[in-house]
Amino acid sequence: MPKALILGALAFAGSVHAEPPNEVRIAPPYKDAPEMRAEPGQPKGRLQSFIMTSAESQIYPGIHQLDNVVTQRRDAFGNRLAAPLDQTSEAAPYRREVFVYIPAGYKPGAEAPLLVVQDGRDYTARVAAALDSLIARHRVPKIVAVLIQSGGGDAQGSERGFEYDTMSGRYAEFVEREVLPRVTQLYGVRFTRNPEGRAAMGGSSGAAAALSMAWYHPEWYHKVLSYSGTFVNQASPADPATPEGAWDYHAHLIPETPRKPIRIWMEVGEKDLHWQDPPETFHNWPMANDRMAAALKAKGYDYRYVWAKDAVHVDNNVTMQTLPEALEWLWRDYPR
C-alpha cells in the first residue's frame, strides 16, 4: 500500500461538489461519470483539425528513433538505458494532427481559457464530452481545448520522447510560438494570457510534458492534469542539470525550489508501469507518483492525488470516471 495515501476508502462517480481531501483512493468497479454522457438538447462544441509538418517548425525539425545496439540496451528490469540523442536518433520528417475543441456559443475574438492536451487524438472525444457537459452546466468556463499529437515514436530517441520527456521549457515554447498562433489564424480563437486561465494535460509522458510546461513557464500555465505521469528517469536527451530526468521533480526540483503557483490534479494506477521495480531503477510509476504527492504536500502545493486500485497505465476506465471531476477541480475558482 503506498505510504503517501490517505487510507480511507473514497470512490466517486461524476462531480464532487464539497472540497475533497488532497489524497484519495478509488477502486473498482469503475463507472463512467454522468457528465461523460450528453443530456437531451445539450449544446455541443465543434471539433476542428489541421496538420502541422516538421518542415514548418523551427523548434522541432524532426527526429526518428534508431534501432541499434545503443537503443537495444536494457537494465535487469527491462528499462531502456540513457544514451546521448545523437546515438539514439537521426533526422527525419513528421506530420502531426492538431485538434481544436471550440465550445458552443464561443464568439470569435473573445478571450478564452485554454486547455492544452498532449497525445491529442487519444483524448479528443473524452475531453469534448466532458467539456460539453461541464460548460452546459456552468461548472467550468467556456474552455477552448487544443489537443496536439506528438511527432511520433515513443521513449528515448524518438520525437515524442524528445518533446515530452525533455526537462526544459522547449515544448511549451513550441506550443506558444507555433501551435497557438495557427489556431488563432485558422479559427479566430483568442487565448487568455492569464496563466490562471491556462491548463496543460496529458497521460504518461504527456503528463510529464504538461508539468514541464507549467514548471518552466509558470507565466503561461498554472494548472496541470496528469494521468499516470511519467515522473521517472526517461529524459530524452539526458541533462546534467537533471540527471534523473523527471524523477528529479520529486527528488530535487520541487523540494529545493520555492513553491510555484501551480495547481496539479494527478492520478496513478496500483498496477501502473514497472509497479514492482525497486527505487534504484528510477522507473517505478506508482512509486514516482507517490513521491510526487509527498513532495507537493511538503511544499504546500494545491494538489489532488488519486490512487486507483487495480488500475493499469493510463487506464481508460479511470479516466472516464474522473475526468469531469478533475477538470472542475482545476477550474473551481475561475470565473464562469
NORZI-V480221 format. One record per helix or strand. SS is the DSSP state (@ for helix, = for strand). FROM is the first residue (numbers start at 0). TO is the last residue. If there is no record, write none. Layout:
BEGIN
SS|FROM|TO + SS|FROM|TO
END
This chain:
BEGIN
=|8|8 + =|22|25 + @|33|35 + =|45|52 + @|53|55 + =|62|64 + =|73|73 + =|79|79 + @|84|87 + =|88|90 + =|94|101 + =|110|117 + @|119|135 + =|142|147 + @|158|163 + @|169|186 + =|189|190 + @|194|196 + =|197|202 + @|204|215 + =|222|226 + =|238|238 + =|241|241 + @|246|255 + =|262|268 + @|278|280 + @|284|298 + =|301|307 + @|315|329
END
